[in-house]
């Protein structure tokens, strides 16, 4: 995974100065979000995420005694 870079731009909807990671932004003031493809780097695949559930892991069962 590449290093994260904090980037800044003006919100395209309201003009507020916003910060993001690697060119991906979300404005907390008006809710505007740029498309993920506009980022400076490719996003990693889900399988590259250390928190991604393993394919062999079973889904958790419900509470004991549930019908």
Secondary structure, 3 states (H helix, E strand, C coil): CCCCCEEEEECCCCCCEEEEECCECECCCCCCECCHHHCCCCCCCHHHCCCCCCCCCCCCCCCCCCC
